[in-house]
Structures are given as structure tokens and as C-alpha cells.
Amino acid sequence: MGFATSAKNLMLDALTGTNPTAPITHASLHSGYPGDTGASEITGGAPAYARKVITFAAAAAGAKDSSVAPVFDVPAATTIFWLGYWSAITAGTYRGSAPLGSTGFVAMYVADDDIAGDNFEAEAHGLAVDDRVILEGGVGGL
């Protein structure tokens, strides 16, 4: 099921506004897939890593951008793969994540699959050799 842009805008604004009991107020960094719990959040460093305050502009065209890019203290030799969204600087409610990387995130619908050959086919995907691909289940599964 797809949502209209107006519905996407409404949902995104609700996540960062005063409507939810725990809106998104902080961003985090993760060295592995955070899943549904915010796992793999980095720690340590000097100065010590900490979540950063994040604010958002109003949603438009079904997307929402941060008003200011947070700057994090990352421990040496730490590789970051995910940005997380939380309702507090510590503990709080985990609200989701987005993949990070120079190639960005390519959203696509899988057109066909070959389970025996470990292949997925997607037309006009825009990917290059060695690009990371993230597959997540959608409505009705993957």
C-alpha cells in the first residue's frame, strides 16, 4: 500500500512535532544495523560520543529534512553505517534509522527473484558494482 504525499507529510510532521508523546528530538550513530531497537549505537571516544539534538523543517513532497546537520564526536577507527532517531539524549524511545554512505540509499521494488541463485532483479536501479543494498520487508513481506 502506498501513501499519498499529503499523508506522508502528515506522518512525518507528527513524528517530530508535539503530537506524539515522545517526538524525535535526537540523532545517533550506529556501527551496525539498528533494527527495531536502536542496537549497535557507538560509544566511547574523547571527547565522548553523545547523541545530538536534531530539528526538522516542515515536511514537503513526502520527505523531511533536518534544519541543521548535527556534528558528532566519533571514536577513532569507528565505522558508521546508520543514523538513528530518538526521543531523548539518553534512553528515550527509538523511532527509526536511515543508512549512511557515499552512494546513498536506493529505494526500489524487487521485480523478480532467483532464490536458488541468490539474485534479485530490479529494473533501472541505478546501482554500481560494490554499492551496498539494503532490503527491508514492506507491507505483505519482502
N, CA, C and O atoms as a GROMACS GRO file, in nm:
protein
  568
    1MET      N    1   0.084  -0.118   0.000
    1MET     CA    2   0.000   0.000   0.000
    1MET      C    3   0.088   0.123   0.000
    1MET      O    4   0.177   0.137   0.084
    2GLY      N    5   0.064   0.213  -0.093
    2GLY     CA    6   0.138   0.338  -0.097
    2GLY      C    7   0.057   0.450  -0.033
    2GLY      O    8  -0.066   0.446  -0.033
    3PHE      N    9   0.126   0.548   0.020
    3PHE     CA   10   0.060   0.663   0.080
    3PHE      C   11   0.074   0.784  -0.010
    3PHE      O   12   0.176   0.800  -0.077
    4ALA      N   13  -0.027   0.868  -0.013
    4ALA     CA   14  -0.021   0.994  -0.086
    4ALA      C   15   0.080   1.086  -0.019
    4ALA      O   16   0.107   1.072   0.100
    5THR      N   17   0.135   1.179  -0.094
    5THR     CA   18   0.233   1.273  -0.040
    5THR      C   19   0.176   1.348   0.080
    5THR      O   20   0.247   1.371   0.177
    6SER      N   21   0.049   1.387   0.074
    6SER     CA   22  -0.010   1.461   0.187
    6SER      C   23  -0.011   1.375   0.314
    6SER      O   24   0.009   1.428   0.423
    7ALA      N   25  -0.034   1.244   0.302
    7ALA     CA   26  -0.032   1.155   0.417
    7ALA      C   27   0.110   1.138   0.470
    7ALA      O   28   0.132   1.138   0.591
    8LYS      N   29   0.207   1.126   0.378
    8LYS     CA   30   0.347   1.115   0.421
    8LYS      C   31   0.388   1.240   0.498
    8LYS      O   32   0.451   1.230   0.603
    9ASN      N   33   0.353   1.358   0.446
    9ASN     CA   34   0.386   1.483   0.515
    9ASN      C   35   0.326   1.486   0.655
    9ASN      O   36   0.394   1.524   0.751
   10LEU      N   37   0.200   1.446   0.668
   10LEU     CA   38   0.130   1.446   0.796
   10LEU      C   39   0.200   1.353   0.895
   10LEU      O   40   0.221   1.391   1.011
   11MET      N   41   0.235   1.231   0.852
   11MET     CA   42   0.301   1.136   0.940
   11MET      C   43   0.439   1.185   0.983
   11MET      O   44   0.477   1.174   1.100
   12LEU      N   45   0.514   1.240   0.888
   12LEU     CA   46   0.648   1.289   0.922
   12LEU      C   47   0.642   1.406   1.018
   12LEU      O   48   0.721   1.414   1.112
   13ASP      N   49   0.549   1.499   0.995
   13ASP     CA   50   0.535   1.612   1.087
   13ASP      C   51   0.493   1.565   1.226
   13ASP      O   52   0.536   1.622   1.326
   14ALA      N   53   0.409   1.462   1.234
   14ALA     CA   54   0.365   1.411   1.364
   14ALA      C   55   0.481   1.350   1.442
   14ALA      O   56   0.485   1.361   1.564
   15LEU      N   57   0.576   1.285   1.374
   15LEU     CA   58   0.690   1.224   1.443
   15LEU      C   59   0.782   1.326   1.507
   15LEU      O   60   0.853   1.293   1.602
   16THR      N   61   0.784   1.446   1.457
   16THR     CA   62   0.879   1.546   1.508
   16THR      C   63   0.811   1.664   1.577
   16THR      O   64   0.879   1.756   1.622
   17GLY      N   65   0.681   1.661   1.585
   17GLY     CA   66   0.608   1.773   1.646
   17GLY      C   67   0.567   1.744   1.788
   17GLY      O   68   0.630   1.664   1.857
   18THR      N   69   0.461   1.808   1.832
   18THR     CA   70   0.415   1.795   1.970
   18THR      C   71   0.308   1.688   1.985
   18THR      O   72   0.267   1.658   2.098
   19ASN      N   73   0.261   1.629   1.875
   19ASN     CA   74   0.154   1.530   1.882
   19ASN      C   75   0.195   1.401   1.952
   19ASN      O   76   0.123   1.357   2.041
   20PRO      N   77   0.307   1.335   1.915
   20PRO     CA   78   0.340   1.211   1.984
   20PRO      C   79   0.386   1.238   2.127
   20PRO      O   80   0.430   1.348   2.158
   21THR      N   81   0.376   1.138   2.212
   21THR     CA   82   0.421   1.155   2.350
   21THR      C   83   0.573   1.159   2.358
   21THR      O   84   0.627   1.208   2.457
   22ALA      N   85   0.644   1.110   2.258
   22ALA     CA   86   0.790   1.110   2.255
   22ALA      C   87   0.838   1.140   2.113
   22ALA      O   88   0.878   1.048   2.042
   23PRO      N   89   0.834   1.267   2.071
   23PRO     CA   90   0.875   1.301   1.934
   23PRO      C   91   1.026   1.284   1.914
   23PRO      O   92   1.102   1.275   2.010
   24ILE      N   93   1.068   1.279   1.788
   24ILE     CA   94   1.211   1.271   1.756
   24ILE      C   95   1.277   1.404   1.792
   24ILE      O   96   1.239   1.509   1.740
   25THR      N   97   1.376   1.397   1.880
   25THR     CA   98   1.449   1.517   1.921
   25THR      C   99   1.601   1.501   1.910
   25THR      O  100   1.674   1.600   1.914
   26HIS      N  101   1.649   1.376   1.896
   26HIS     CA  102   1.793   1.349   1.895
   26HIS      C  103   1.830   1.248   1.787
   26HIS      O  104   1.750   1.162   1.750
   27ALA      N  105   1.953   1.261   1.737
   27ALA     CA  106   2.008   1.170   1.637
   27ALA      C  107   2.123   1.091   1.699
   27ALA      O  108   2.191   1.139   1.789
   28SER      N  109   2.143   0.969   1.650
   28SER     CA  110   2.250   0.882   1.699
   28SER      C  111   2.325   0.821   1.582
   28SER      O  112   2.279   0.826   1.468
   29LEU      N  113   2.442   0.764   1.610
   29LEU     CA  114   2.522   0.697   1.509
   29LEU      C  115   2.536   0.549   1.545
   29LEU      O  116   2.548   0.514   1.662
   30HIS      N  117   2.534   0.462   1.442
   30HIS     CA  118   2.536   0.318   1.464
   30HIS      C  119   2.638   0.250   1.373
   30HIS      O  120   2.650   0.283   1.255
   31SER      N  121   2.712   0.156   1.431
   31SER     CA  122   2.814   0.083   1.355
   31SER      C  123   2.757  -0.040   1.286
   31SER      O  124   2.826  -0.102   1.204
   32GLY      N  125   2.635  -0.076   1.315
   32GLY     CA  126   2.567  -0.189   1.253
   32GLY      C  127   2.419  -0.156   1.240
   32GLY      O  128   2.373  -0.051   1.285
   33TYR      N  129   2.345  -0.246   1.180
   33TYR     CA  130   2.202  -0.225   1.159
   33TYR      C  131   2.130  -0.209   1.293
   33TYR      O  132   2.140  -0.298   1.378
   34PRO      N  133   2.058  -0.097   1.314
   34PRO     CA  134   1.992  -0.073   1.443
   34PRO      C  135   1.864  -0.153   1.464
   34PRO      O  136   1.816  -0.163   1.578
   35GLY      N  137   1.808  -0.210   1.358
   35GLY     CA  138   1.685  -0.288   1.372
   35GLY      C  139   1.571  -0.206   1.428
   35GLY      O  140   1.559  -0.087   1.399
   36ASP      N  141   1.486  -0.269   1.508
   36ASP     CA  142   1.371  -0.202   1.568
   36ASP      C  143   1.399  -0.150   1.708
   36ASP      O  144   1.309  -0.096   1.772
   37THR      N  145   1.523  -0.164   1.757
   37THR     CA  146   1.554  -0.127   1.895
   37THR      C  147   1.659  -0.017   1.909
   37THR      O  148   1.676   0.037   2.018
   38GLY      N  149   1.730   0.016   1.802
   38GLY     CA  150   1.839   0.113   1.812
   38GLY      C  151   1.970   0.048   1.849
   38GLY      O  152   2.058   0.114   1.904
   39ALA      N  153   1.985  -0.081   1.820
   39ALA     CA  154   2.107  -0.156   1.853
   39ALA      C  155   2.228  -0.098   1.779
   39ALA      O  156   2.214  -0.022   1.683
   40SER      N  157   2.346  -0.135   1.824
   40SER     CA  158   2.476  -0.101   1.763
   40SER      C  159   2.509   0.048   1.769
   40SER      O  160   2.588   0.096   1.687
   41GLU      N  161   2.450   0.121   1.865
   41GLU     CA  162   2.488   0.262   1.879
   41GLU      C  163   2.632   0.268   1.929
   41GLU      O  164   2.670   0.192   2.019
   42ILE      N  165   2.712   0.357   1.872
   42ILE     CA  166   2.853   0.364   1.911
   42ILE      C  167   2.867   0.423   2.051
   42ILE      O  168   2.774   0.486   2.103
   43THR      N  169   2.983   0.403   2.110
   43THR     CA  170   3.014   0.456   2.243
   43THR      C  171   3.161   0.495   2.246
   43THR      O  172   3.237   0.464   2.154
   44GLY      N  173   3.201   0.565   2.353
   44GLY     CA  174   3.342   0.593   2.378
   44GLY      C  175   3.393   0.717   2.308
   44GLY      O  176   3.316   0.801   2.261
   45GLY      N  177   3.526   0.726   2.302
   45GLY     CA  178   3.592   0.838   2.238
   45GLY      C  179   3.627   0.948   2.337
   45GLY      O  180   3.581   0.950   2.451
   46ALA      N  181   3.711   1.040   2.290
   46ALA     CA  182   3.748   1.157   2.370
   46ALA      C  183   3.762   1.275   2.275
   46ALA      O  184   3.857   1.278   2.197
   47PRO      N  185   3.671   1.371   2.277
   47PRO     CA  186   3.556   1.377   2.368
   47PRO      C  187   3.458   1.264   2.340
   47PRO      O  188   3.453   1.208   2.230
   48ALA      N  189   3.381   1.231   2.442
   48ALA     CA  190   3.291   1.116   2.434
   48ALA      C  191   3.178   1.137   2.334
   48ALA      O  192   3.123   1.247   2.322
   49TYR      N  193   3.146   1.030   2.262
   49TYR     CA  194   3.032   1.031   2.171
   49TYR      C  195   2.904   1.054   2.252
   49TYR      O  196   2.890   1.003   2.363
   50ALA      N  197   2.813   1.131   2.196
   50ALA     CA  198   2.680   1.151   2.255
   50ALA      C  199   2.582   1.179   2.142
   50ALA      O  200   2.620   1.231   2.037
   51ARG      N  201   2.457   1.145   2.164
   51ARG     CA  202   2.353   1.182   2.068
   51ARG      C  203   2.346   1.333   2.057
   51ARG      O  204   2.384   1.405   2.149
   52LYS      N  205   2.296   1.380   1.943
   52LYS     CA  206   2.288   1.524   1.919
   52LYS      C  207   2.143   1.566   1.894
   52LYS      O  208   2.062   1.491   1.839
   53VAL      N  209   2.113   1.688   1.937
   53VAL     CA  210   1.981   1.745   1.913
   53VAL      C  211   1.960   1.759   1.763
   53VAL      O  212   2.051   1.800   1.691
   54ILE      N  213   1.841   1.726   1.718
   54ILE     CA  214   1.808   1.739   1.577
   54ILE      C  215   1.671   1.806   1.565
   54ILE      O  216   1.577   1.772   1.637
   55THR      N  217   1.662   1.900   1.474
   55THR     CA  218   1.536   1.968   1.448
   55THR      C  219   1.503   1.953   1.300
   55THR      O  220   1.592   1.930   1.218
   56PHE      N  221   1.377   1.967   1.268
   56PHE     CA  222   1.334   1.942   1.131
   56PHE      C  223   1.254   2.059   1.076
   56PHE      O  224   1.184   2.129   1.149
   57ALA      N  225   1.265   2.079   0.945
   57ALA     CA  226   1.179   2.171   0.873
   57ALA      C  227   1.046   2.098   0.849
   57ALA      O  228   1.038   1.977   0.868
   58ALA      N  229   0.945   2.170   0.808
   58ALA     CA  230   0.816   2.108   0.777
   58ALA      C  231   0.831   2.010   0.662
   58ALA      O  232   0.911   2.032   0.571
   59ALA      N  233   0.756   1.902   0.666
   59ALA     CA  234   0.760   1.802   0.560
   59ALA      C  235   0.706   1.860   0.430
   59ALA      O  236   0.610   1.938   0.429
   60ALA      N  237   0.770   1.821   0.321
   60ALA     CA  238   0.727   1.864   0.188
   60ALA      C  239   0.761   1.754   0.089
   60ALA      O  240   0.865   1.690   0.100
   61ALA      N  241   0.674   1.732  -0.006
   61ALA     CA  242   0.695   1.631  -0.111
   61ALA      C  243   0.720   1.492  -0.053
   61ALA      O  244   0.791   1.412  -0.113
   62GLY      N  245   0.660   1.464   0.064
   62GLY     CA  246   0.674   1.331   0.125
   62GLY      C  247   0.809   1.306   0.188
   62GLY      O  248   0.845   1.191   0.212
   63ALA      N  249   0.885   1.413   0.215
   63ALA     CA  250   1.018   1.399   0.278
   63ALA      C  251   1.033   1.504   0.385
   63ALA      O  252   0.960   1.604   0.387
   64LYS      N  253   1.128   1.482   0.475
   64LYS     CA  254   1.152   1.576   0.584
   64LYS      C  255   1.302   1.590   0.602
   64LYS      O  256   1.373   1.490   0.613
   65ASP      N  257   1.351   1.711   0.605
   65ASP     CA  258   1.494   1.737   0.621
   65ASP      C  259   1.523   1.800   0.755
   65ASP      O  260   1.441   1.873   0.811
   66SER      N  261   1.642   1.770   0.806
   66SER     CA  262   1.688   1.833   0.929
   66SER      C  263   1.720   1.979   0.900
   66SER      O  264   1.776   2.012   0.796
   67SER      N  265   1.683   2.067   0.993
   67SER     CA  266   1.711   2.209   0.977
   67SER      C  267   1.860   2.238   0.990
   67SER      O  268   1.912   2.328   0.924
   68VAL      N  269   1.929   2.161   1.074
   68VAL     CA  270   2.072   2.178   1.098
   68VAL      C  271   2.136   2.040   1.100
   68VAL      O  272   2.081   1.947   1.161
   69ALA      N  273   2.250   2.025   1.036
   69ALA     CA  274   2.321   1.898   1.036
   69ALA      C  275   2.398   1.883   1.168
   69ALA      O  276   2.486   1.964   1.196
   70PRO      N  277   2.366   1.782   1.249
   70PRO     CA  278   2.439   1.766   1.375
   70PRO      C  279   2.584   1.723   1.350
   70PRO      O  280   2.612   1.655   1.252
   71VAL      N  281   2.674   1.763   1.439
   71VAL     CA  282   2.815   1.726   1.431
   71VAL      C  283   2.845   1.635   1.549
   71VAL      O  284   2.824   1.673   1.665
   72PHE      N  285   2.895   1.514   1.521
   72PHE     CA  286   2.920   1.414   1.625
   72PHE      C  287   3.068   1.399   1.653
   72PHE      O  288   3.152   1.423   1.565
   73ASP      N  289   3.102   1.358   1.776
   73ASP     CA  290   3.236   1.315   1.812
   73ASP      C  291   3.238   1.163   1.795
   73ASP      O  292   3.167   1.091   1.865
   74VAL      N  293   3.321   1.114   1.701
   74VAL     CA  294   3.324   0.971   1.669
   74VAL      C  295   3.460   0.916   1.713
   74VAL      O  296   3.564   0.970   1.676
   75PRO      N  297   3.460   0.807   1.792
   75PRO     CA  298   3.586   0.746   1.832
   75PRO      C  299   3.669   0.703   1.712
   75PRO      O  300   3.615   0.662   1.609
   76ALA      N  301   3.801   0.714   1.725
   76ALA     CA  302   3.892   0.674   1.617
   76ALA      C  303   3.868   0.529   1.577
   76ALA      O  304   3.830   0.447   1.660
   77ALA      N  305   3.890   0.499   1.450
   77ALA     CA  306   3.877   0.364   1.393
   77ALA      C  307   3.736   0.308   1.405
   77ALA      O  308   3.718   0.186   1.408
   78THR      N  309   3.635   0.395   1.412
   78THR     CA  310   3.495   0.351   1.418
   78THR      C  311   3.430   0.380   1.283
   78THR      O  312   3.440   0.491   1.232
   79THR      N  313   3.365   0.281   1.227
   79THR     CA  314   3.294   0.298   1.101
   79THR      C  315   3.146   0.312   1.129
   79THR      O  316   3.088   0.230   1.200
   80ILE      N  317   3.086   0.414   1.073
   80ILE     CA  318   2.945   0.444   1.095
   80ILE      C  319   2.866   0.404   0.971
   80ILE      O  320   2.904   0.439   0.859
   81PHE      N  321   2.757   0.331   0.991
   81PHE     CA  322   2.673   0.289   0.879
   81PHE      C  323   2.530   0.342   0.886
   81PHE      O  324   2.462   0.347   0.784
   82TRP      N  325   2.483   0.381   1.004
   82TRP     CA  326   2.343   0.419   1.021
   82TRP      C  327   2.328   0.543   1.108
   82TRP      O  328   2.408   0.567   1.199
   83LEU      N  329   2.226   0.623   1.078
   83LEU     CA  330   2.184   0.737   1.160
   83LEU      C  331   2.053   0.697   1.226
   83LEU      O  332   1.960   0.653   1.158
   84GLY      N  333   2.044   0.711   1.359
   84GLY     CA  334   1.924   0.674   1.432
   84GLY      C  335   1.848   0.796   1.480
   84GLY      O  336   1.903   0.905   1.488
   85TYR      N  337   1.721   0.776   1.513
   85TYR     CA  338   1.634   0.884   1.561
   85TYR      C  339   1.572   0.845   1.694
   85TYR      O  340   1.513   0.737   1.707
   86TRP      N  341   1.584   0.934   1.794
   86TRP     CA  342   1.541   0.907   1.931
   86TRP      C  343   1.459   1.023   1.987
   86TRP      O  344   1.455   1.132   1.930
   87SER      N  345   1.393   0.995   2.099
   87SER     CA  346   1.314   1.097   2.168
   87SER      C  347   1.391   1.161   2.284
   87SER      O  348   1.336   1.248   2.352
   88ALA      N  349   1.515   1.122   2.308
   88ALA     CA  350   1.592   1.177   2.421
   88ALA      C  351   1.741   1.158   2.398
   88ALA      O  352   1.783   1.079   2.313
   89ILE      N  353   1.822   1.233   2.474
   89ILE     CA  354   1.967   1.224   2.461
   89ILE      C  355   2.020   1.091   2.516
   89ILE      O  356   2.119   1.039   2.464
   90THR      N  357   1.958   1.037   2.618
   90THR     CA  358   1.990   0.904   2.669
   90THR      C  359   1.859   0.828   2.687
   90THR      O  360   1.754   0.889   2.708
   91ALA      N  361   1.864   0.698   2.678
   91ALA     CA  362   1.743   0.614   2.685
   91ALA      C  363   1.644   0.665   2.581
   91ALA      O  364   1.677   0.672   2.463
   92GLY      N  365   1.523   0.702   2.622
   92GLY     CA  366   1.425   0.754   2.528
   92GLY      C  367   1.363   0.645   2.441
   92GLY      O  368   1.388   0.526   2.461
   93THR      N  369   1.282   0.687   2.346
   93THR     CA  370   1.214   0.596   2.254
   93THR      C  371   1.283   0.601   2.119
   93THR      O  372   1.300   0.708   2.060
   94TYR      N  373   1.323   0.485   2.070
   94TYR     CA  374   1.386   0.474   1.939
   94TYR      C  375   1.276   0.480   1.833
   94TYR      O  376   1.177   0.408   1.842
   95ARG      N  377   1.294   0.567   1.731
   95ARG     CA  378   1.191   0.588   1.630
   95ARG      C  379   1.228   0.537   1.491
   95ARG      O  380   1.140   0.527   1.406
   96GLY      N  381   1.354   0.504   1.466
   96GLY     CA  382   1.390   0.455   1.334
   96GLY      C  383   1.531   0.495   1.295
   96GLY      O  384   1.606   0.551   1.375
   97SER      N  385   1.568   0.467   1.168
   97SER     CA  386   1.704   0.494   1.123
   97SER      C  387   1.707   0.514   0.973
   97SER      O  388   1.610   0.490   0.902
   98ALA      N  389   1.822   0.560   0.927
   98ALA     CA  390   1.848   0.577   0.784
   98ALA      C  391   1.991   0.533   0.757
   98ALA      O  392   2.080   0.562   0.837
   99PRO      N  393   2.016   0.464   0.646
   99PRO     CA  394   2.152   0.422   0.613
   99PRO      C  395   2.237   0.541   0.571
   99PRO      O  396   2.187   0.637   0.512
  100LEU      N  397   2.365   0.535   0.601
  100LEU     CA  398   2.461   0.639   0.562
  100LEU      C  399   2.560   0.578   0.464
  100LEU      O  400   2.583   0.457   0.465
  101GLY      N  401   2.618   0.660   0.381
  101GLY     CA  402   2.720   0.613   0.288
  101GLY      C  403   2.730   0.704   0.168
  101GLY      O  404   2.638   0.779   0.137
  102SER      N  405   2.843   0.696   0.102
  102SER     CA  406   2.868   0.785  -0.011
  102SER      C  407   2.775   0.758  -0.129
  102SER      O  408   2.751   0.847  -0.210
  103THR      N  409   2.724   0.636  -0.139
  103THR     CA  410   2.637   0.606  -0.252
  103THR      C  411   2.492   0.636  -0.222
  103THR      O  412   2.407   0.629  -0.311
  104GLY      N  413   2.462   0.669  -0.096
  104GLY     CA  414   2.323   0.699  -0.062
  104GLY      C  415   2.239   0.574  -0.053
  104GLY      O  416   2.290   0.462  -0.054
  105PHE      N  417   2.112   0.594  -0.044
  105PHE     CA  418   2.016   0.484  -0.028
  105PHE      C  419   1.930   0.479  -0.151
  105PHE      O  420   1.872   0.580  -0.192
  106VAL      N  421   1.920   0.363  -0.211
  106VAL     CA  422   1.838   0.346  -0.330
  106VAL      C  423   1.714   0.266  -0.290
  106VAL      O  424   1.725   0.149  -0.252
  107ALA      N  425   1.598   0.328  -0.299
  107ALA     CA  426   1.474   0.257  -0.270
  107ALA      C  427   1.425   0.196  -0.400
  107ALA      O  428   1.418   0.263  -0.502
  108MET      N  429   1.390   0.069  -0.396
  108MET     CA  430   1.344   0.004  -0.518
  108MET      C  431   1.248  -0.108  -0.483
  108MET      O  432   1.249  -0.162  -0.372
  109TYR      N  433   1.167  -0.142  -0.578
  109TYR     CA  434   1.082  -0.259  -0.567
  109TYR      C  435   1.150  -0.371  -0.643
  109TYR      O  436   1.194  -0.352  -0.756
  110VAL      N  437   1.158  -0.487  -0.583
  110VAL     CA  438   1.221  -0.601  -0.648
  110VAL      C  439   1.123  -0.658  -0.750
  110VAL      O  440   1.011  -0.694  -0.715
  111ALA      N  441   1.167  -0.665  -0.875
  111ALA     CA  442   1.080  -0.711  -0.983
  111ALA      C  443   1.071  -0.862  -0.987
  111ALA      O  444   0.965  -0.918  -1.015
  112ASP      N  445   1.180  -0.929  -0.959
  112ASP     CA  446   1.182  -1.076  -0.967
  112ASP      C  447   1.296  -1.124  -0.879
  112ASP      O  448   1.389  -1.049  -0.850
  113ASP      N  449   1.289  -1.249  -0.837
  113ASP     CA  450   1.400  -1.303  -0.758
  113ASP      C  451   1.430  -1.445  -0.802
  113ASP      O  452   1.345  -1.517  -0.852
  114ASP      N  453   1.555  -1.481  -0.781
  114ASP     CA  454   1.604  -1.615  -0.811
  114ASP      C  455   1.668  -1.666  -0.683
  114ASP      O  456   1.788  -1.649  -0.662
  115ILE      N  457   1.588  -1.727  -0.597
  115ILE     CA  458   1.636  -1.769  -0.466
  115ILE      C  459   1.750  -1.870  -0.478
  115ILE      O  460   1.847  -1.862  -0.404
  116ALA      N  461   1.738  -1.963  -0.570
  116ALA     CA  462   1.842  -2.065  -0.585
  116ALA      C  463   1.976  -2.002  -0.624
  116ALA      O  464   2.081  -2.049  -0.580
  117GLY      N  465   1.973  -1.896  -0.705
  117GLY     CA  466   2.097  -1.832  -0.749
  117GLY      C  467   2.135  -1.710  -0.667
  117GLY      O  468   2.232  -1.642  -0.700
  118ASP      N  469   2.061  -1.682  -0.558
  118ASP     CA  470   2.087  -1.566  -0.471
  118ASP      C  471   2.087  -1.435  -0.549
  118ASP      O  472   2.174  -1.350  -0.529
  119ASN      N  473   1.989  -1.419  -0.638
  119ASN     CA  474   1.981  -1.298  -0.721
  119ASN      C  475   1.847  -1.229  -0.704
  119ASN      O  476   1.743  -1.293  -0.688
  120PHE      N  477   1.851  -1.095  -0.708
  120PHE     CA  478   1.732  -1.012  -0.717
  120PHE      C  479   1.744  -0.930  -0.844
  120PHE      O  480   1.853  -0.886  -0.879
  121GLU      N  481   1.635  -0.910  -0.912
  121GLU     CA  482   1.635  -0.828  -1.032
  121GLU      C  483   1.549  -0.705  -1.009
  121GLU      O  484   1.436  -0.716  -0.961
  122ALA      N  485   1.601  -0.588  -1.043
  122ALA     CA  486   1.526  -0.464  -1.031
  122ALA      C  487   1.565  -0.375  -1.147
  122ALA      O  488   1.682  -0.338  -1.161
  123GLU      N  489   1.469  -0.339  -1.230
  123GLU     CA  490   1.496  -0.256  -1.347
  123GLU      C  491   1.529  -0.114  -1.306
  123GLU      O  492   1.474  -0.061  -1.209
  124ALA      N  493   1.619  -0.051  -1.382
  124ALA     CA  494   1.657   0.090  -1.364
  124ALA      C  495   1.691   0.123  -1.220
  124ALA      O  496   1.645   0.224  -1.166
  125HIS      N  497   1.772   0.038  -1.156
  125HIS     CA  498   1.805   0.056  -1.014
  125HIS      C  499   1.909   0.164  -0.988
  125HIS      O  500   1.910   0.219  -0.878
  126GLY      N  501   1.994   0.195  -1.081
  126GLY     CA  502   2.094   0.300  -1.062
  126GLY      C  503   2.213   0.259  -0.977
  126GLY      O  504   2.291   0.345  -0.938
  127LEU      N  505   2.229   0.132  -0.947
  127LEU     CA  506   2.339   0.085  -0.864
  127LEU      C  507   2.462   0.055  -0.947
  127LEU      O  508   2.454   0.029  -1.067
  128ALA      N  509   2.578   0.057  -0.881
  128ALA     CA  510   2.705   0.020  -0.944
  128ALA      C  511   2.764  -0.097  -0.866
  128ALA      O  512   2.719  -0.126  -0.755
  129VAL      N  513   2.862  -0.162  -0.922
  129VAL     CA  514   2.929  -0.272  -0.855
  129VAL      C  515   2.982  -0.224  -0.721
  129VAL      O  516   3.038  -0.115  -0.711
  130ASP      N  517   2.964  -0.304  -0.618
  130ASP     CA  518   3.008  -0.279  -0.480
  130ASP      C  519   2.922  -0.179  -0.404
  130ASP      O  520   2.955  -0.147  -0.289
  131ASP      N  521   2.812  -0.127  -0.461
  131ASP     CA  522   2.718  -0.045  -0.383
  131ASP      C  523   2.651  -0.135  -0.280
  131ASP      O  524   2.621  -0.251  -0.308
  132ARG      N  525   2.628  -0.080  -0.160
  132ARG     CA  526   2.555  -0.154  -0.058
  132ARG      C  527   2.407  -0.150  -0.090
  132ARG      O  528   2.356  -0.048  -0.136
  133VAL      N  529   2.340  -0.260  -0.067
  133VAL     CA  530   2.196  -0.269  -0.090
  133VAL      C  531   2.132  -0.314   0.040
  133VAL      O  532   2.178  -0.407   0.106
  134ILE      N  533   2.024  -0.248   0.077
  134ILE     CA  534   1.952  -0.281   0.200
  134ILE      C  535   1.812  -0.326   0.160
  134ILE      O  536   1.739  -0.253   0.093
  135LEU      N  537   1.777  -0.447   0.200
  135LEU     CA  538   1.644  -0.500   0.172
  135LEU      C  539   1.566  -0.506   0.302
  135LEU      O  540   1.611  -0.566   0.399
  136GLU      N  541   1.450  -0.444   0.304
  136GLU     CA  542   1.365  -0.449   0.420
  136GLU      C  543   1.228  -0.495   0.377
  136GLU      O  544   1.183  -0.463   0.267
  137GLY      N  545   1.162  -0.569   0.463
  137GLY     CA  546   1.027  -0.614   0.434
  137GLY      C  547   0.930  -0.497   0.434
  137GLY      O  548   0.940  -0.407   0.518
  138GLY      N  549   0.839  -0.498   0.341
  138GLY     CA  550   0.736  -0.395   0.336
  138GLY      C  551   0.602  -0.454   0.371
  138GLY      O  552   0.595  -0.561   0.431
  139VAL      N  553   0.498  -0.387   0.334
  139VAL     CA  554   0.364  -0.438   0.357
  139VAL      C  555   0.349  -0.569   0.281
  139VAL      O  556   0.372  -0.574   0.160
  140GLY      N  557   0.312  -0.674   0.350
  140GLY     CA  558   0.298  -0.803   0.285
  140GLY      C  559   0.429  -0.880   0.273
  140GLY      O  560   0.433  -0.984   0.206
  141GLY      N  561   0.535  -0.832   0.335
  141GLY     CA  562   0.664  -0.902   0.330
  141GLY      C  563   0.753  -0.845   0.222
  141GLY      O  564   0.718  -0.746   0.157
  142LEU      N  565   0.866  -0.906   0.202
  142LEU     CA  566   0.964  -0.860   0.104
  142LEU      C  567   0.934  -0.918  -0.030
  142LEU      O  568   1.005  -0.891  -0.126
   0.00000   0.00000   0.00000
